[in-house]
Amino acid sequence: MTRHPVPGPSAKHAGTQQGVPAPYDGPIAVQLSEAPSGTPSEAPSEAPPEAPLFEEPTDAELARRGANGDQEAFTLLMSRYRAMIHATCLRIVGDADDAGDAVQETLIGVWRGLPGFRSDARFSTWLYRIAVNAALKEAGRQNSRPLPVEEIPERKEPVRSVADRVTDGLSVRRALALLPLDFRVAVVLRDCCGCEYSEIAGILGIPINTVKSRISRARQALADLLRPNDDPGEM
């Protein structure tokens, strides 16, 4: 009687009959070459490539999502600028409580204004414009008015150590409070926020030469206010 050869198990099922899982042949299956029997397989010469690092969303992306009602995106976006917003408002207003109110007004203004924000614009410039307006609104409610630059009094505090003068942010805030509001805002945007002259001009709606003039005069006034009484340069 003629014996017909019985076909052996297919390559797909051969391993499973011997207790070895069959190789995955799905869309991302990796072809591995088997080592000869009795020979240990060699380790790969190179480590597998690392997964790409997570990229933080840009301000524009978070602003777009916030404009669509994504509160989580809005919170993340504001967390990037909240400290700077507070510092800006505090230096313009001069009072901690009023600065806190200005910060809240800024956050509300940003949330309401996000649908109108243009993604091709710089978000920080748009944000500082809102913060400055909120701070100016609070400053307008204060009873005291800053003195003109020509009438700023000389500093009468006793001389202290250099370290004390460097770390005393309160003295800087007091000196800023004596500047005319226009000068104060310009120098804060430049030296606190790091804005370019062109940005400040856009935020305040004034020519760039006016910005430079205000900042120059404000810096000179601050230097006079913060100079120790025994400075050799004073006669």
Secondary structure as UniProt FT lines:
FT   HELIX           11..17
FT   TURN            18..19
FT   TURN            27..28
FT   TURN            37..38
FT   HELIX           59..67
FT   TURN            68..69
FT   HELIX           71..93
FT   HELIX           96..113
FT   HELIX           114..116
FT   TURN            119..120
FT   HELIX           123..141
FT   HELIX           149..151
FT   HELIX           162..167
FT   HELIX           169..177
FT   HELIX           181..191
FT   HELIX           197..204
FT   HELIX           208..226
FT   TURN            229..230
FT   TURN            232..233
//
